[in-house]
Amino acid sequence: MKKLLLAILILFFTSAYSVSQPAYIENFNYSVRDTVEENAGWYRSFSSVNEAKIISPGLNYPGYIGSGIGNCILIPNEPSGEVYVCQFMNGNYFDQGTVYLAFLVRVDSMSINANEGYCINLDMTGGSTNFNTKTYFKKVSGTTFNLGIQKIHASGSIVYSNNVYNTNTTYLIVASYTFKPGSSTNDVCKLYAFSSGVPVNEPASPLALDSVGNDIVDIGDIVLANSFIQTNGLRNSSMKIDGIRIGTSWNSTLFQNYVASLSMTALIQGFYNNVTNKMVKDTVTVSLRYNRSPYQIAETKKAVLDSNGSGIFNYNTIGNYSNYYIAVTHRNMVESWSRLTPYFHSNALSYNFSQSIGNTFGFNVIQKGSRYCFYNGEINHDGIIDVTDYQFVDNNAFAFATGYKTTDLNGDEVTDISDLVIVETNAYNFVQRIKP
């Protein structure tokens, strides 16, 4: 009975934790470039020369958890623009309850030929054309516009609010899709827009509501539309989008911190004893880097690797299903990168560098027993173990230095001949950093 109760409690708390976070975030936290394509899971559905670009800086909205992180995306709404899709559920999907989509938007200009159009929406899993929860912008004047919502693509009219919004102003938009049981035409889309503040609770009355048309089966993708096949649309109007968050409750989408946990195992050459199969505990720094040049850092965390070489690194600004290089640094270790670019699934990722030589980029590890270790002896962090590093260790060995020193290469808190052997051997073998 006690075991059953414990299992129920574990399930309860696990479930509560999983729904307390957003399902997806996108802060465009990577370098300025001419397209969002091939970044964090985004791909183009067709070929076009007029692309949505990553620009700096990002958008700011006081009080919003997705404000001011990274850069933003510029959508120029050019006539031969493109659709960008990200399968944020990676084959899974939402098909019940309410799905919330929050984002920041700033319309910089409404061109003389602009009419109405959308630039962001949700989609069914797998890159279909069942666009839904479409936020629309309708030109009122060269500096003002209305906001509207459409439940399902090309089904019924767009429902607009009479509220007028201004260009060159950052707004927080929240759109939602609610799956309702019973009829196949009773699901509901709602739209909210805010110019300041973030309501703690979902407002009783939305800005606009649309329930017309057939219901969709599921939601698993997000789409950015750069004027694709929108005949009159927002042609040549410029807008920026940032701070995208998708969740299953108002609170998780707009207020909850995002925690993605990396469970990593790695061993350091001098610290690891292959006879006891144990390692001296120490702190390492792990940076998640985007898998496209210049491999910009998405987020960095520090944690202790225990005697088994295992540690947990919790990140707050990166998302699921985005591929990252894992780059590891330490007080006297050669910086080492993962050969693979794994992604987080359900806010979790596990990676073991010590298991195989092929798990480290450039196979840049040394085998001790049956496991693989990062080289150490890199004192000045210039990317190579050489005579300079040897001199640092030699000086401290001569001075009988003790304590937590960068020159202590085996973790015994004494710099001596045993540390000199490690650095001398690695310098002789020209051990150096290898990265993409």
Backbone hydrogen bonds in HBPLUS format (Angstrom, degrees):
<---DONOR---> <-ACCEPTOR-->    atom                        ^
c    i                          cat <-CA-CA->   ^        H-A-AA   ^      H-
h    n   atom  resd res      DA  || num        DHA   H-A  angle D-A-AA Bond
n    s   type  num  typ     dist DA aas  dist angle  dist       angle   num
A0005-LEU N   A0001-MET O   2.93 MM   4  6.22 159.7  1.97 150.1 155.4     1
A0006-LEU N   A0002-LYS O   2.89 MM   4  6.10 157.3  1.94 147.5 153.9     2
A0007-ALA N   A0003-LYS O   2.94 MM   4  6.16 157.7  1.99 146.3 152.2     3
A0008-ILE N   A0004-LEU O   2.98 MM   4  6.24 152.9  2.05 147.0 154.4     4
A0009-LEU N   A0005-LEU O   2.93 MM   4  6.20 157.4  1.98 149.6 155.7     5
A0010-ILE N   A0006-LEU O   2.90 MM   4  6.15 161.5  1.93 153.1 157.9     6
A0011-LEU N   A0007-ALA O   2.97 MM   4  6.14 161.3  2.00 145.5 150.6     7
A0012-PHE N   A0008-ILE O   2.85 MM   4  6.06 153.4  1.92 145.4 153.4     8
A0013-PHE N   A0009-LEU O   2.93 MM   4  6.18 171.4  1.93 158.0 158.4     9
A0014-THR N   A0010-ILE O   2.87 MM   4  5.95 157.2  1.92 148.5 155.8    10
A0015-SER N   A0011-LEU O   2.90 MM   4  5.96 160.1  1.94 145.4 150.8    11
A0016-ALA N   A0012-PHE O   2.83 MM   4  6.06 159.4  1.87 150.1 156.7    12
A0017-TYR N   A0013-PHE O   2.92 MM   4  6.02 153.4  1.99 142.0 148.9    13
A0018-SER N   A0014-THR O   3.00 MM   4  6.22 157.0  2.05 146.2 152.3    14
A0019-VAL N   A0015-SER O   3.10 MM   4  6.35 152.7  2.17 152.2 157.8    15
A0020-SER N   A0017-TYR O   3.22 MM   3  5.17 144.1  2.36  96.5 106.9    16
A0023-ALA N   A0246-ILE O   2.64 MM 223  5.62 134.4  1.85 141.0 156.7    17
A0024-TYR N   A0246-ILE O   3.18 MM 222  5.09 148.1  2.28 145.1 144.0    18
A0246-ILE N   A0024-TYR O   2.90 MM 222  5.09 160.3  1.94 147.1 149.0    19
A0026-GLU N   A0244-ILE O   2.86 MM 218  5.01 144.9  1.98 147.8 147.5    20
A0244-ILE N   A0026-GLU O   3.00 MM 218  5.01 141.2  2.15 156.9 147.0    21
A0071-ASN N   A0028-PHE O   2.96 MM  43  5.27 162.8  1.99 125.9 127.1    22
A0033-ARG N   A0054-ILE O   3.24 MM  21  5.27 147.1  2.36 123.8 132.4    23
A0054-ILE N   A0033-ARG O   3.06 MM  21  5.27 154.7  2.12 145.3 152.6    24
A0039-ASN N   A0036-VAL O   3.17 MM   3  5.73 139.7  2.34 141.7 139.6    25
A0038-GLU N   A0042-TRP O   2.84 MM   4  5.42 154.0  1.90 146.6 145.9    26
A0042-TRP N   A0039-ASN O   2.96 MM   3  5.55 171.9  1.97 128.1 130.8    27
A0043-TYR N   A0085-VAL O   3.01 MM  42  5.53 148.1  2.12 144.8 154.6    28
A0085-VAL N   A0043-TYR O   2.89 MM  42  5.53 163.5  1.92 159.8 163.1    29
A0045-SER N   A0083-VAL O   3.04 MM  38  5.80 161.0  2.08 159.5 162.3    30
A0053-LYS N   A0074-LEU O   3.13 MM  21  5.20 138.0  2.31 144.2 147.4    31
A0074-LEU N   A0053-LYS O   2.74 MM  21  5.20 164.2  1.76 156.0 161.5    32
A0055-ILE N   A0072-CYS O   2.98 MM  17  5.72 159.7  2.02 154.6 161.0    33
A0072-CYS N   A0055-ILE O   3.13 MM  17  5.72 163.7  2.15 161.4 165.2    34
A0068-GLY N   A0059-LEU O   2.94 MM   9  5.66 163.4  1.97 159.7 154.7    35
A0064-TYR N   A0061-TYR O   3.11 MM   3  5.86 164.8  2.14 147.9 149.8    36
A0067-SER N   A0064-TYR O   3.10 MM   3  5.44 152.9  2.18 122.4 121.3    37
A0073-ILE N   A0241-ILE O   3.03 MM 168  5.43 174.6  2.04 161.7 162.2    38
A0241-ILE N   A0073-ILE O   3.00 MM 168  5.43 154.3  2.07 148.8 157.0    39
A0075-ILE N   A0239-MET O   2.78 MM 164  5.36 178.5  1.78 173.1 173.3    40
A0239-MET N   A0075-ILE O   3.14 MM 164  5.36 152.6  2.21 135.5 143.9    41
A0236-ASN N   A0077-ASN O   2.56 MM 159  5.08 155.8  1.61 141.1 142.3    42
A0081-GLY N   A0078-GLU O   2.91 MM   3  5.10 131.0  2.15 134.3 127.9    43
A0226-ASN N   A0082-GLU O   2.74 MM 144  4.99 161.3  1.77 156.1 159.5    44
A0084-TYR N   A0224-LEU O   2.87 MM 140  5.10 167.8  1.88 152.9 157.1    45
A0224-LEU N   A0084-TYR O   2.87 MM 140  5.10 158.4  1.92 146.3 153.3    46
A0086-CYS N   A0222-ILE O   2.96 MM 136  5.42 154.2  2.03 157.9 163.8    47
A0088-PHE N   A0086-CYS O   2.97 MM   2  5.56 124.7  2.28 108.6  92.5    48
A0222-ILE N   A0086-CYS O   2.99 MM 136  5.42 155.8  2.05 145.5 152.9    49
A0090-ASN N   A0087-GLN O   3.02 MM   3  5.24 155.0  2.09 108.1 116.2    50
A0089-MET N   A0220-GLY O   3.23 MM 131  5.05 149.5  2.33 155.7 148.9    51
A0092-ASN N   A0089-MET O   2.92 MM   3  4.94 163.7  1.94 118.1 119.2    52
A0094-PHE N   A0219-ILE O   2.80 MM 125  5.09 164.3  1.82 147.1 151.7    53
A0219-ILE N   A0094-PHE O   2.85 MM 125  5.09 143.3  1.98 141.3 152.2    54
A0179-PHE N   A0097-GLY O   2.85 MM  82  5.43 163.1  1.88 170.6 165.1    55
A0099-VAL N   A0177-TYR O   2.86 MM  78  5.29 162.5  1.89 151.0 154.3    56
A0177-TYR N   A0099-VAL O   2.92 MM  78  5.29 152.1  2.00 145.6 154.8    57
A0100-TYR N   A0247-GLY O   2.84 MM 147  5.29 174.7  1.84 156.3 158.2    58
A0247-GLY N   A0100-TYR O   3.10 MM 147  5.29 150.6  2.19 136.3 145.3    59
A0101-LEU N   A0175-ALA O   2.73 MM  74  5.15 164.0  1.75 166.2 167.6    60
A0175-ALA N   A0101-LEU O   2.82 MM  74  5.15 165.1  1.84 151.0 154.3    61
A0102-ALA N   A0245-ARG O   2.84 MM 143  5.18 174.6  1.84 162.4 164.3    62
A0245-ARG N   A0102-ALA O   2.87 MM 143  5.18 155.8  1.93 148.9 151.6    63
A0103-PHE N   A0173-ILE O   2.96 MM  70  5.45 150.4  2.05 151.0 158.0    64
A0173-ILE N   A0103-PHE O   2.87 MM  70  5.45 176.6  1.87 173.8 172.9    65
A0104-LEU N   A0242-ASP O   2.82 MM 138  5.11 175.0  1.82 159.5 157.8    66
A0242-ASP N   A0104-LEU O   3.05 MM 138  5.11 151.5  2.13 136.8 140.3    67
A0105-VAL N   A0171-TYR O   3.00 MM  66  5.46 154.3  2.07 150.2 157.8    68
A0171-TYR N   A0105-VAL O   2.90 MM  66  5.46 166.4  1.92 157.8 160.9    69
A0106-ARG N   A0240-LYS O   2.99 MM 134  5.23 151.1  2.08 144.0 149.0    70
A0240-LYS N   A0106-ARG O   2.85 MM 134  5.23 158.3  1.90 144.7 151.6    71
A0168-ASN N   A0107-VAL O   2.66 MM  61  5.77 156.7  1.71 146.9 154.3    72
A0108-ASP N   A0238-SER O   2.80 MM 130  5.40 139.4  1.96 136.6 149.1    73
A0109-SER N   A0238-SER O   3.32 MM 129  5.29 155.0  2.39 142.7 140.6    74
A0238-SER N   A0109-SER O   3.24 MM 129  5.29 134.7  2.46 120.8 133.5    75
A0114-ALA N   A0111-SER O   3.14 MM   3  5.19 162.1  2.17 105.4 110.8    76
A0115-ASN N   A0233-GLY O   2.70 MM 118  5.34 168.2  1.72 172.3 175.3    77
A0139-LYS N   A0115-ASN O   2.86 MM  24  5.53 163.2  1.89 164.8 170.6    78
A0117-GLY N   A0137-PHE O   2.98 MM  20  5.54 148.8  2.08 144.8 154.6    79
A0137-PHE N   A0117-GLY O   2.80 MM  20  5.54 158.2  1.84 157.8 163.5    80
A0225-ALA N   A0119-CYS O   2.88 MM 106  4.44 152.4  1.95 108.4 117.4    81
A0135-THR N   A0120-ILE O   3.43 MM  15  6.28 166.7  2.45 171.6 174.6    82
A0121-ASN N   A0223-VAL O   3.07 MM 102  5.34 152.3  2.15 146.3 149.6    83
A0223-VAL N   A0121-ASN O   2.86 MM 102  5.34 166.9  1.87 165.5 162.3    84
A0122-LEU N   A0132-ASN O   2.93 MM  10  5.29 152.4  2.01 158.5 160.4    85
A0132-ASN N   A0122-LEU O   2.92 MM  10  5.29 167.2  1.93 142.8 143.0    86
A0123-ASP N   A0221-ASP O   2.99 MM  98  4.95 140.4  2.16 138.5 133.0    87
A0220-GLY N   A0123-ASP O   3.07 MM  97  6.38 161.5  2.10 155.7 159.0    88
A0221-ASP N   A0123-ASP O   3.19 MM  98  4.95 166.8  2.21 139.6 136.1    89
A0153-HIS N   A0131-PHE O   2.83 MM  22  5.19 149.2  1.92 161.8 157.0    90
A0133-THR N   A0151-LYS O   3.15 MM  18  5.02 146.8  2.27 119.0 123.8    91
A0134-LYS N   A0150-GLN O   3.05 MM  16  5.16 158.3  2.10 156.7 152.5    92
A0150-GLN N   A0134-LYS O   3.07 MM  16  5.16 136.7  2.27 135.0 146.5    93
A0136-TYR N   A0148-GLY O   2.83 MM  12  4.76 170.6  1.84 128.9 132.2    94
A0148-GLY N   A0136-TYR O   2.98 MM  12  4.76 150.4  2.07 129.4 131.3    95
A0138-LYS N   A0146-ASN O   3.04 MM   8  5.09 162.0  2.07 136.9 140.8    96
A0146-ASN N   A0138-LYS O   2.82 MM   8  5.09 154.7  1.89 143.2 150.6    97
A0140-VAL N   A0144-THR O   3.03 MM   4  5.34 170.5  2.04 130.6 127.8    98
A0141-SER N   A0144-THR O   3.26 MM   3  5.05 169.8  2.27 122.0 122.3    99
A0144-THR N   A0141-SER O   3.45 MM   3  5.05 159.1  2.50  94.6 100.2   100
A0167-THR N   A0143-THR O   2.96 MM  24  5.20 154.9  2.02 139.3 138.0   101
A0145-PHE N   A0165-TYR O   2.90 MM  20  5.28 144.5  2.03 141.6 149.9   102
A0165-TYR N   A0145-PHE O   2.79 MM  20  5.28 166.8  1.80 159.8 164.3   103
A0161-SER N   A0147-LEU O   3.01 MM  14  6.00 162.8  2.04 169.1 168.3   104
A0149-ILE N   A0159-VAL O   2.90 MM  10  5.41 150.5  1.99 139.9 146.0   105
A0159-VAL N   A0149-ILE O   3.03 MM  10  5.41 162.9  2.06 160.4 155.1   106
A0172-LEU N   A0194-PHE O   2.95 MM  22  5.13 164.9  1.97 151.4 155.2   107
A0194-PHE N   A0172-LEU O   2.86 MM  22  5.13 151.3  1.94 146.5 155.5   108
A0174-VAL N   A0192-TYR O   2.98 MM  18  5.07 167.6  1.99 137.8 140.2   109
A0192-TYR N   A0174-VAL O   2.77 MM  18  5.07 145.5  1.88 151.6 161.8   110
A0176-SER N   A0190-LYS O   2.94 MM  14  5.22 152.4  2.02 143.2 146.9   111
A0190-LYS N   A0176-SER O   3.02 MM  14  5.22 150.6  2.11 134.1 142.5   112
A0178-THR N   A0188-VAL O   2.82 MM  10  5.24 163.2  1.85 156.4 162.2   113
A0188-VAL N   A0178-THR O   3.21 MM  10  5.24 153.1  2.28 137.6 144.4   114
A0215-ASP N   A0184-SER O   2.78 MM  31  5.46 158.9  1.82 158.8 152.2   115
A0189-CYS N   A0210-ASP O   2.84 MM  21  5.18 159.2  1.89 150.5 157.5   116
A0210-ASP N   A0189-CYS O   2.90 MM  21  5.18 160.3  1.94 144.4 150.2   117
A0191-LEU N   A0208-ALA O   2.92 MM  17  5.20 140.6  2.08 158.6 156.5   118
A0207-LEU N   A0191-LEU O   2.70 MM  16  5.46 140.6  1.85 159.0 171.1   119
A0208-ALA N   A0191-LEU O   3.38 MM  17  5.20 147.4  2.50 129.9 133.2   120
A0230-GLN N   A0227-SER O   3.41 MM   3  5.47 173.9  2.42 116.9 115.4   121
A0237-SER N   A0234-LEU O   2.77 MM   3  5.40 147.2  1.87 154.0 151.8   122
A0253-THR N   A0249-SER O   3.10 MM   4  6.08 157.3  2.15 146.0 152.2   123
A0254-LEU N   A0250-TRP O   3.08 MM   4  6.11 159.4  2.12 148.3 153.5   124
A0255-PHE N   A0251-ASN O   2.83 MM   4  5.36 147.5  1.94 148.0 153.7   125
A0260-ALA N   A0315-TYR O   2.83 MM  55  5.10 158.2  1.88 142.6 150.1   126
A0315-TYR N   A0260-ALA O   2.86 MM  55  5.10 169.7  1.87 144.2 147.4   127
A0261-SER N   A0347-ASN O   2.91 MM  86  6.20 154.8  1.98 151.5 143.8   128
A0349-LEU N   A0261-SER O   2.98 MM  88  6.33 143.3  2.11 162.5 159.0   129
A0262-LEU N   A0313-PHE O   2.81 MM  51  5.04 173.7  1.81 149.4 151.0   130
A0313-PHE N   A0262-LEU O   2.90 MM  51  5.04 160.8  1.94 144.8 151.4   131
A0263-SER N   A0349-LEU O   2.74 MM  86  6.12 167.7  1.75 165.4 168.4   132
A0351-TYR N   A0263-SER O   2.98 MM  88  6.43 156.3  2.03 153.1 157.2   133
A0264-MET N   A0311-GLY O   2.98 MM  47  5.52 157.1  2.03 166.7 169.6   134
A0311-GLY N   A0264-MET O   2.90 MM  47  5.52 148.8  1.99 156.6 166.5   135
A0265-THR N   A0351-TYR O   2.96 MM  86  6.45 152.2  2.04 151.7 157.8   136
A0353-PHE N   A0265-THR O   2.82 MM  88  6.03 147.5  1.93 174.3 169.0   137
A0266-ALA N   A0309-GLY O   2.81 MM  43  5.11 156.0  1.87 143.4 146.6   138
A0374-PHE N   A0267-LEU O   2.78 MM 107  6.17 165.2  1.80 157.6 154.6   139
A0271-PHE N   A0268-ILE O   2.97 MM   3  5.36 125.0  2.28 112.5 127.8   140
A0272-TYR N   A0268-ILE O   2.97 MM   4  5.89 131.8  2.21 162.6 175.9   141
A0269-GLN N   A0374-PHE O   2.81 MM 105  5.57 170.5  1.82 160.8 161.4   142
A0280-VAL N   A0271-PHE O   3.02 MM   9  5.22 156.4  2.08 132.0 137.2   143
A0273-ASN N   A0278-LYS O   2.87 MM   5  5.57 173.1  1.88 166.5 168.3   144
A0277-ASN N   A0273-ASN O   2.75 MM   4  5.58 126.8  2.03 141.6 158.4   145
A0278-LYS N   A0273-ASN O   3.31 MM   5  5.57 138.9  2.49 144.2 148.3   146
A0279-MET N   A0307-SER O   2.77 MM  28  4.54 148.5  1.87 124.3 133.4   147
A0282-ASP N   A0305-LEU O   3.31 MM  23  5.63 149.2  2.41 142.1 150.9   148
A0305-LEU N   A0282-ASP O   2.84 MM  23  5.63 168.3  1.86 161.2 157.2   149
A0284-VAL N   A0303-ALA O   3.00 MM  19  5.94 164.6  2.03 170.0 166.8   150
A0303-ALA N   A0284-VAL O   3.20 MM  19  5.94 156.6  2.26 161.4 168.5   151
A0285-THR N   A0329-THR O   2.89 MM  44  5.18 169.4  1.90 145.2 148.8   152
A0329-THR N   A0285-THR O   2.87 MM  44  5.18 160.7  1.91 152.7 158.7   153
A0286-VAL N   A0301-LYS O   2.84 MM  15  5.54 170.9  1.85 172.9 172.6   154
A0301-LYS N   A0286-VAL O   3.05 MM  15  5.54 162.0  2.08 143.9 148.3   155
A0287-SER N   A0327-ALA O   2.86 MM  40  5.15 163.0  1.89 154.7 157.4   156
A0327-ALA N   A0287-SER O   2.91 MM  40  5.15 175.9  1.91 159.3 160.1   157
A0288-LEU N   A0299-GLU O   2.93 MM  11  5.60 169.0  1.94 168.7 169.1   158
A0298-ALA N   A0288-LEU O   2.68 MM  10  5.54 168.2  1.69 160.6 164.9   159
A0289-ARG N   A0325-TYR O   2.88 MM  36  5.00 168.3  1.90 147.8 151.8   160
A0325-TYR N   A0289-ARG O   2.76 MM  36  5.00 159.9  1.80 151.6 154.5   161
A0290-TYR N   A0296-GLN O   2.96 MM   6  5.67 159.4  2.00 162.9 160.3   162
A0295-TYR N   A0292-ARG O   2.75 MM   3  5.24 158.7  1.80 122.3 126.0   163
A0306-ASP N   A0310-SER O   2.89 MM   4  5.37 167.0  1.91 139.9 140.1   164
A0309-GLY N   A0306-ASP O   2.80 MM   3  5.09 160.9  1.84 115.1 120.8   165
A0321-TYR N   A0344-PHE O   2.91 MM  23  5.58 162.1  1.94 149.5 152.3   166
A0324-TYR N   A0342-PRO O   3.11 MM  18  5.94 161.2  2.14 155.0 156.2   167
A0338-SER N   A0326-ILE O   2.84 MM  12  5.16 132.8  2.07 133.4 148.1   168
A0328-VAL N   A0336-SER O   2.75 MM   8  5.30 170.2  1.76 161.7 163.4   169
A0336-SER N   A0328-VAL O   3.05 MM   8  5.30 159.9  2.09 147.8 153.3   170
A0377-GLY N   A0332-ASN O   2.62 MM  45  5.36 163.8  1.65 166.3 172.3   171
A0378-GLU N   A0332-ASN O   3.02 MM  46  4.79 145.4  2.14 120.6 119.2   172
A0334-VAL N   A0375-TYR O   3.01 MM  41  5.78 167.4  2.03 144.4 147.7   173
A0361-PHE N   A0337-TRP O   2.69 MM  24  5.34 169.7  1.70 144.0 147.5   174
A0339-ARG N   A0359-ASN O   3.07 MM  20  5.30 162.8  2.10 111.1 114.4   175
A0345-HIS N   A0348-ALA O   2.89 MM   3  5.36 166.4  1.91 151.6 148.6   176
A0348-ALA N   A0345-HIS O   3.08 MM   3  5.36 146.8  2.20 105.9 115.3   177
A0372-TYR N   A0354-SER O   3.11 MM  18  4.47 155.4  2.18 118.0 124.4   178
A0359-ASN N   A0356-SER O   3.19 MM   3  5.55 168.3  2.21 112.3 114.6   179
A0363-PHE N   A0360-THR O   2.93 MM   3  5.18 147.5  2.04 138.6 134.9   180
A0365-VAL N   A0363-PHE O   2.93 MM   2  5.75 138.7  2.11 103.5  92.0   181
A0366-ILE N   A0373-CYS O   2.85 MM   7  5.25 159.4  1.89 149.3 155.0   182
A0373-CYS N   A0366-ILE O   2.82 MM   7  5.25 166.1  1.84 147.8 152.3   183
A0368-LYS N   A0371-ARG O   2.85 MM   3  5.57 164.8  1.88 160.9 166.1   184
A0371-ARG N   A0368-LYS O   3.21 MM   3  5.57 162.7  2.24 128.4 127.9   185
A0433-ARG N   A0383-GLY O   2.73 MM  50  5.06 167.5  1.74 149.0 150.5   186
A0385-ILE N   A0431-VAL O   2.97 MM  46  5.75 173.7  1.97 170.3 168.3   187
A0389-ASP N   A0386-ASP O   3.09 MM   3  5.55 120.2  2.46 108.2 120.8   188
A0390-TYR N   A0386-ASP O   3.10 MM   4  6.45 158.7  2.15 149.0 155.7   189
A0391-GLN N   A0387-VAL O   2.90 MM   4  6.09 150.1  1.99 143.5 150.7   190
A0392-PHE N   A0388-THR O   3.19 MM   4  6.56 152.7  2.27 145.5 151.6   191
A0393-VAL N   A0389-ASP O   3.16 MM   4  6.50 165.0  2.19 154.5 157.3   192
A0394-ASP N   A0390-TYR O   2.80 MM   4  5.98 161.5  1.84 152.6 158.8   193
A0395-ASN N   A0391-GLN O   2.88 MM   4  6.01 161.1  1.92 150.4 154.5   194
A0396-ASN N   A0392-PHE O   3.21 MM   4  6.47 163.0  2.24 147.7 151.6   195
A0397-ALA N   A0393-VAL O   2.85 MM   4  6.04 149.9  1.94 149.4 158.9   196
A0398-PHE N   A0394-ASP O   2.92 MM   4  6.10 157.8  1.97 148.9 154.4   197
A0399-ALA N   A0395-ASN O   3.08 MM   4  6.31 140.9  2.23 137.1 147.8   198
A0401-ALA N   A0396-ASN O   2.92 MM   5  5.17 177.9  1.92 155.2 155.8   199
A0400-PHE N   A0397-ALA O   3.13 MM   3  5.00 160.5  2.17 102.1 107.3   200
A0415-THR N   A0401-ALA O   3.01 MM  14  5.59 174.1  2.02 162.7 162.0   201
A0403-GLY N   A0413-GLU O   2.84 MM  10  4.54 148.3  1.94 130.3 128.4   202
A0405-LYS N   A0403-GLY O   2.95 MM   2  5.79 116.0  2.38 114.3  97.9   203
A0408-ASP N   A0405-LYS O   3.21 MM   3  5.33 163.8  2.24 103.4 108.2   204
A0419-ASP N   A0416-ASP O   3.07 MM   3  5.59 132.9  2.30 111.1 122.3   205
A0420-LEU N   A0416-ASP O   3.21 MM   4  6.58 152.4  2.29 145.5 153.8   206
A0421-VAL N   A0417-ILE O   3.00 MM   4  6.26 149.1  2.09 150.8 157.5   207
A0423-VAL N   A0419-ASP O   3.16 MM   4  6.51 170.6  2.17 158.3 158.8   208
A0424-GLU N   A0420-LEU O   2.89 MM   4  5.87 159.0  1.93 149.1 155.8   209
A0425-THR N   A0421-VAL O   3.06 MM   4  6.07 162.0  2.09 143.6 148.4   210
A0426-ASN N   A0422-ILE O   3.11 MM   4  6.29 167.1  2.12 152.7 156.1   211
A0427-ALA N   A0423-VAL O   2.92 MM   4  5.96 151.5  2.00 143.4 151.5   212
A0428-TYR N   A0424-GLU O   2.97 MM   4  6.09 157.4  2.02 145.6 151.8   213
A0429-ASN N   A0425-THR O   3.10 MM   4  6.36 141.7  2.26 139.9 149.9   214
A0431-VAL N   A0426-ASN O   3.06 MM   5  5.45 176.9  2.06 161.0 160.3   215
A0430-PHE N   A0427-ALA O   3.08 MM   3  5.05 162.7  2.11 107.1 110.1   216
